Amino acid sequence: MIEYIQNFTDARRRQALIIDDSLFKREFSKKTELLARVFDHDQKRYFRGFRTLTLGWSDGNTFLPLQFALMSTRNIKNQLGRFKSVDCRSLSARRRAQATRKMSDVALELVDEAIASGIKAKYVLFDSWYSSPRMFSELLKRHRDGIGMLKKTKKVYFRYRGREMDVKRLYSILRRSKWSTKTTYLYSPIVTFEVDGQTMPMKLVYVTKRGQSDQYLVLATTKLSLKPDEIIQMYGRRWQIECFFKVAKQYLQFDQTQIQSYDGLCGHLAMVLMGYDILALAARENKDERTLGDLFYDYGRPMPDIDVAKALNWLLETITGLGKKFAMEAAVLDAIFDEFIKALPSSLVKLLDKA
């Protein structure tokens, strides 16, 4: 499917792998194999069930889930279901062993499987739960660059201009400095982390938290050549996997099954992922005229990544050029633009003003 979709994707678009997990609830189960008490970070409480670690691929337009791991727990106190012993040489045994390992290690195993299958995505996106210096370092060993959100914690230190500090300390220093904030982000310093005795440079991007001007988020990447706006745009793609979880739970029976066997649950989730892949492919073919082939493919150019404000500016400049070409009066053009801008959301109007 990825090879097919790449035919209709601009070569300048950056492909990315996306990692995230979602709660797989089994609140009324008692005998489900490998059942555990798992912590939900959204509601800050424990539930019966599993964590479904998922890896997906995105070209910025289409998202395809690729692989998953149904995670239980290593903590004996939180183990509720029976742990059946099976032949250690089988795939079933490997999945059961994987279910009790550390989730960040399993995430790297899923990335390795994707790379081995020939997927050429050079970026891996993840949220703050998987974002650590070691994760970025391990991805670099696999010739992949991570883009993730950093936790605002004092447990992780980095070096900036010869001094060790955490992200909160750096933010306070940058606020007192002469660095001016930009329209789309606040600050973008380059720092270094030390992992296993090796120094790793990273670019940080401080972004204002949406709806809370006094709060900020911190994005990080090992790809120093990326501009801050490109880092923000790439990380925004991570939301596609959240949309997948929502669709899977509402329409694809994601966690609505009575299966008690762990192998059966893995088979059920495999069908859910493949069902979503088929729906994603159908949606792409319904919207992308290039999939019709022939002249549609030759004359329908795929678009690179572009900001909405830049696209609207390009549109207005094109209309202005056409108006001048056909000798339209300036007052008529101004009236058209005024009415067009009035119909836009206020957030887009602000972006146009800044652009």
Buried (B, 14 or more C-beta within 10 A) or exposed (E): BBEEBEEBBEEEBBBBBBBBBBBBBBEEBEEBBBBBBBEBEEEEEEBBBBBBBBBBBBBBBBBBBBBBBBBBBEEEEBBBBEEEEBEEEEEBBEBBEBBBBEBBEBBBBBBEEBBEEEBEBEBBBBBBBBBBBBBBBBBBEEEBBBBBBBBBEEEBBBBBEEEEBBBEBBBEBBEEEEEEEEEBBBBBBEBEBBBEEEEBEBBBBBBBEEEEEEEBBBBBBBBEEBEBBBBBBBBEBBEBBEEBBEBBBEEBEBBEBEBBBBBBBBEBBEEBBBBBBEEBBEEBBEEBBBBEEEEEBEEBEBEEBEBEBEEBBEEBEEBBEEBEEEEBEEEEBEEBBEEEBEEBEEEEBEBBEEE
